[in-house]
Every structure is written in C-alpha cells, then in structure tokens.
Amino acid sequence: MGRSYIVEDDVEGYLSRLCSQLAGPVTGLLIGQSMVQRDFVVMATRTPQNNESSDGGKSVDKEWVSEHARQVSRMLPGGLSVLGVFLISESDAKETLTTLRQLVFSVENLISSERLWTPADDDVTDCVTLHVNPKTRKTVCRTFDVKDPKSMAKPADWKYQSGVCSSWATVSCCLSVDLMVPLPENMAFTRNMGDCLKGELKVWAQQIERGVCLIEGRKLPEDSELKAGQKKNVRQTISAQLLITPDVQTAADVVQRCGGCVSVSGAIHSRAFLHSNKPKAKLAEKLLKRDIVSTVATRVQMLLEEPQTQNEENKGRKQTEQFCLPRRVFCPVKSTGPLSVCDYQFSDEGLSEMTDRFKEMLDMDAAEEDLDATQEMIAEVIESEVTEESAEENEMLDPWRNNYIGVAMATAVALLALAASIVYLSDV
Amino acid sequence: ILADSESAVILRLRGPLDLKCLLDSIDVVPMQKAISRTFEALRLQVKSESCVLAVCNSPVLIWPNKSVFEEISPDAPCEDIFQFIQTDDQETSGNRSAKKKNKKRVSASVINLSLMMEATKPGPVSAPILTRTVQKSHLLCATLPMDCAIWSSCSDTIKDGCERLMKALTRQLFEMEKVTLQCMKGTTLLIPEPLHFLLPEPNGLVTVVFPSGVPDKELEAQRQELHGQFELPDNKPFFRRANTYHFPNEPYKDGYLRNPHTVLTHPTLDNGKVYLVQGIYSYHHYMQDRMDDNGWGCAYRSLQTICSWFQQQGYVERGVPSHKEIQQALVEVGDKQASFVGSRQWIGSIEVQAVLNHLLGVTSKIMFVSQGSELASKGRELANHFMTEGTPVMIGGGVLAHTILGIAWSETTGEIRYLILDPHYTGAEDLPVITEKGWCGWKGPDFWDQTAYYNLCLPQRPRVI
C-alpha cells in the first residue's frame, strides 16, 4: 500500500501559479505532518533564487535546495516538518525521478544532521516527491524511504482537500533553560565554545526527553486521547508542563580545571501541532519535546553563526560577555486556523526583517501586524566586562544578515564539500 | 517521631540536585563563599514554586510550595496515597500465606517520592542569554543525592507530611553544606551522603550526612558526637555504614533472607519471656553459593550466619567467609594442616570460635553440656546471653550443628523452647517453606539428642561504636 497525502487546496493554486510564472525547472519544499496512517501537506514553498548560481538558476542545485530545506526546517514548530520536495519541469519521467531522489535524500540528510533529539522507532521515514509537468499540469507523486539508501520509488496518493489547515490541536508551554558548561583551558575559541555547547545540549536534550510531561496538569496514560482539536477553526491550545531531574554526574573529580564557562539562561516558548480530532497524549508529548530541543538548539546555532560571537581575543584576563539569543516570533500559515510558522529575531532586527524572511524562505506574504511577537521578549544584556583596561575596543560589528541564506550557505558548502559529489543536470 | 509501628508510614523523598558553580579562586575562603552561595541557591530552588514531589509509581503529584495537590486531597491521611500506587509486587500465594501467618510485622510501610523540578512556567518569557566567561578557573560539578525520610503517624495529613519533608530537605542541604566545607581539602571535595538510621525510642528514624567514600574507622569522632547527641550507649555501634536502616520492601541485593524468624509466632509459656537475637542476620544453609556442602557443611553455615550478623551490625566490614576461607583461617591459626583446605571435613564449636577470632577479631565463650538433656537447665545463661550480647549461638553435638536464635524461658517453671535456624535446609530462599516446614522454628527440649554432648559457641559483642 502506498502512502496517502492529503493536501491543502491552496497548495494546488500555488503550484499552478508557479507553473505559469516561471521558466526553467522549479524546485521547492512540501511542508506538513507525517503520521503512520496518513500524511498532511499544509503548504509548499519554492526554492529561493540563487543570485550566485553559476548558470542563472537553470539547473537544479542540490546543495541550494538542501540548504533552503535546512533553513526552513528551523522555521517550523513541532509537528510540522519538511516532508519532501516538488519539481516543476518538463523533463521526462526518468530524469525527474533521479533528480527528485537525489534531492530528497540530500534534504533529509542535511536536516537530520542538525537534529539533537533521537528519532523514535515508530517515526515515518518516507519522504514525498512530487513532479508537476507545467504544460499538462499532470502530477506524479512518489515516496522514498530515506532510511534505506537503496530505496525504490513507491507510488503514493496526492489528494487536494479544503480545510486541511483547520483541524489541528496546538500544545504549547514556556520552558526555563539553564545550562552551564565549562570551557577547556587552552582556547581555540568559538570552535571550542560551539562544541562544548553542542555536547551540553545533547545531554540537556536527553534530560528533556526523560522529563515527565503533564497535559492539563495531569500525567496521562500514553494512549489516552486529548479532547482538543475537535472543532474546526477554533483555536484550541493544550497546555503542557514538564518536570525534570538533573543528570547524575559521574566525573571522578568534583572540581576540575577549566578556562571559563558558557551558560545559557532564560526561557523559551515551545509549540507543537497535531492533526487529529483526537490526538494522543504520547504524540503530543513527543512533538512538544522535540520542539523544545530544536528551538533551543537552533537559536544557539544561529548565535554561533553570527560574526560577533566568532570574534575572539583572550589575552589571559577575565572577560565576561553576554549575547542575546534571538527570540521566537510566529506567523500564521493562513489567516484562520491555528497553524503557524516561526522565525527568530535578534535584538538588532526589526519586524520588517522578519516579514522579509518569511517571504524569502516560505514565500509567505505576511504583514508586520500578522506576526505574533508576544510570546518571548528579548532580554536585557549587560555590557561586556573586561577586568583590565584594554587599549583596543571591542569591534562594533554590523548586524550583517542581508543575504540571510548566503551566510548559512557558506557554512553549508564547507560541510558538504567533504562528502558530496555534485551532480549537474543539463538544461531542460 | 514516635509511631505505632504497625500503622506507621514512612515518607521517603529522594532526588538528585545539581551542585554546579564556577570557582574564580581556589583559595580557601573564596571557595567556601562560592560553595555556600551555591548551596543557598539550591535552598531557594527547593523553596520555589517549581519544586515538585512525585509519588513513585502513581499519578500523584504535589507542588509543596504552592499547595497544589494532584489526584489527592491535602487533608487526607498519608495512608490514602497507597490507593494510588501501582507496584509490580506479585501477590503470589506464597507471600499471601506468609502475610496471614505473621500479624506482627515490625516494619512500617514506605511511600517513595521523587524530587523533581518543573521546568515550565507561565509566559510570556524572556528569551535566553548566552554568557561567556573566559578565565582560568575551576568548575565545581557534582550531584547531591538528596534522601529525606520522615516517620509519619496515622493522623498526619498529606499536607503535614509534605511540610515536614520539605523542612527536612532544607535541613539536609544545610547539613550537606557543613559537611562539604568541613571535608574540603584544596580542590578535593567529598560529596555528602545522607544515611538513615533507626535508633531506639524515643529517637526513631534519624538521618545523618556523612562524607561519601570515607571509611567507618575515620569517622569515629563524628560517631561519638552523635552518640552523645542522641544519648546512646557508647559500647554498641549505631552509626556505622552497615547500620543504615533497610527500608521495607527494598530487596537485598545478595538474595539471602534476613531474619526469617520475625514472621513466626513466639510460644507463650507460663511466666515465660522470649529472649531473641538482636539485630539482623542472613540465613545461610546447605547448597547456597553453588557450594554443595550437603552432609558436612552445617557448622560452616552456622558460622556464616554468625559472621553475617557481625557484618550487618557494623562491627566488621569484611563479607561472610566462604568454606575455603574458613578452612584457610583454621590452617593459619595452626589448628589444621594445610590439606584441610578443600576438604569436606566437619568443624565444631571450637573451630567456630577460632575463626571468629581470627577473621573477625571477635571472642566467644564456649558452653559445654555433657548430655543433651542438660540443655534444658541452661535457660538463665542463654537468656542472659541474648540480653547482653544478642548474637546468634552456634551449637554442635552428636553429628549435627545448628544455630540458636533465641529462647522462650520461664524462670518459675523452667520451661524452655529454642528458636532454631537449621543450616541443613537445601532448598531455595522461600520464606513460607522455611518457616512452615520448621527450618526456622521453635523447638522443644526433645529436639536435642538427650545422651550426646554438646558444645555451644556464644560470640561476644565488641564494646565499640
């Protein structure tokens, strides 16, 4: 039996517009939720233009598509994920199948490389590919099992329906985060800080996964069903709580030398969506915990990618610096319905930069007043402290994020250069 | 703290707390200040509204600092919590019959609670800040194994019980801080470890914080102070690590039965009194430890039972010796030839006395009766032994050895019964079988071979703390 994708009506219109507007092959991502029995696609977004592409965007660039997917994945709250890719092109079936296959594996590999939570055994590992012929508008939908590198394409159903974005339950919470990790004695800076933080985040992620999740104040048996999500178009939010216990430290020496420490302290708003009339408590818990881990890891990663955190000068004196992690801002997927996507706003950015990014990454036309920036506030930060007078000032750096995807792209290329073999496709 | 032990409930709260701080300087005073500050932060944390007590194996959750009680009412008695607990305790028919037989279980029931912190809180919230401190320093990182236990009487409400537990938790943090600072040497820190001891009335269940990893012999000064504080005799250990209270329904890891005699109903004699072994012993018998000593090892097993008593009362740290180790000890004291080791030769009371002396440093008295019928007249001596020494007695004679765990004796009529632990049992550690079939049971004077002579080894309790 093939998989069955129930797709929001609007996506049909979107893909149709892409067919008529653009020449050359168009790639993009399909976003939604995969359940064991069925899959729901809530939106589609085309791959943004690559200004630096060598052939002006005429061929399909696997790295570019994957990098876009990685960025988009960071913008999806719990429960929503990149389910697969679409390709609008007039190429013949065999070529497109190869292209789609490579895209889907590359996308999934890149996204999963950033994940700090461990996948569950019952997670769906099929990804969807959709090929649309712009002339005939004929669509072919197939899936690949990304856990199996030799997986063959399996046909799948692609069905449009209205109201797919409506009947979702939302589970959310605000969670305190308090991490402290020592820095090694000899400094080779940010690389070490990043590694130390990632190590600590992994431990923290396990703590979260082990935590006891309460729904509406109670610990529910795993298979019990939650009552929300039964009415269409009504925002129903389930509140959750998380109880945790610290890891037991097993280091032999209680006191160890270090070169300082890094701490992450504050709180985050976490949100996950479940498509169902009667979502299960176990699923709500799983998706919420994943979102908690992802949102913190994403922000730390984003901060580490910022140029100003990469600036290092330690001359052996005590130095304390504080950096604000970006805050989470939500944007509704449709004007009605509970679904939203999110992005992260640094203290020196305005809401207009948010709307620009929603447009670039998710092809969403959002106005500033549509955005929900009320869940989190950016914290106050102290001035950098240096114990001795220093002649040099800390540099004033521009919050350089003009080409958002460009910065991340540079990092991505460096990562991919080791492993990937780049496949160029001929022009259509 | 007093409680009618049959209906008493122990509330036990356990959970880890992170002790983590950056030490700018490892000079004594700044380090002490930093540690004290960290402990103060922990005390604030357990007083905060995010502190949660979760009753193990149940849906019951309590936020003690904001009086939120999930699933139960705060004014209900503590025992009501048991209704919500699902255990895997198999109610095998064996257990059931043992429970029926024994009405006077000395142990109380335990409610285990876990200490947790709620990480969630109401929004909106302030997004996280990353702070990077670069400085050559030290990081202190340890886990405090919090473990508080309070004895609650049947009239205590859940609310009261939790309040007392939280007070105990704060007190324990103070004590841990004290022990940590006292035992600090340079950058070596010992993790404080709470241990529970069941003291004689009126003290009851008491929790003391010791530095972990420090052997008993280095803690004598602390023990003396405790003996003074609790007005305990100074010739009997109460605060050695082996004396820690064994909570009911916590299984023993080694699998041996403890004190099987406690499930028995003791005989009532006219003007009679029961004089029993004091403390905890393990039942050692034929075929245990994959050692087939059927037919020759009975005295060895009795000796093992006695050794287990000395270990569990804290007099020795050494584990129960094996048959080979017992034989080796006898060779070392010159009592036997080297060929004795590995043989299946019997031993008697004199050998038991020698091994107790050589391996455990324990002296024993030997009592001799020329005929089994004379044993009936030894009531007073045996009663005195159990009252002042309280150790199990090994008796050998004829071709058999047994362990005497106590007597029932009437001073006026002279009637006597003996509580016998029989090392000749070859089966599994099945308490109902052992007690119902008399492998541990009360015997009359005719149990002994009336014409054979017997030697008894009465181990003497060292007068130490």
Interface residues (C-beta under 8 A of the other chain):
Chain A: C173 C174 L175 S176 V177 M180 P182 L183 E185 M187 M193 I208 G211 V212 L214 G217 R218 K219 A240 Q241 L242 L243 I244 T245 P246 D247 V248 Q249 A251 D253 V254 V255 Q256 R257 C258 G259 G260 C261 V262 S263 V264 S265 G266 A267 I268 H269 V296 R299 V300 L303 T309 N314 G316 R317 K318 Q319 T320 E321 Q322 F323 C324 L325 P326 R327 R328 T374 Q375 E376 M377 I378 A379 V381
Chain B: G15 P16 L17 D18 K20 L22 L23 D24 I26 S50 V52 A54 P59 L61 E70 E71 S114 L115 M116 M117 E118 A119 T120 K121 P122 G123 P124 V125 S126 A127 P128 I129 L130 T131 R132 T133 V134 Q135 K136 S137 H138 L139 L140 C141 A142 T143 P145 T187 T188 L189 L190 I191
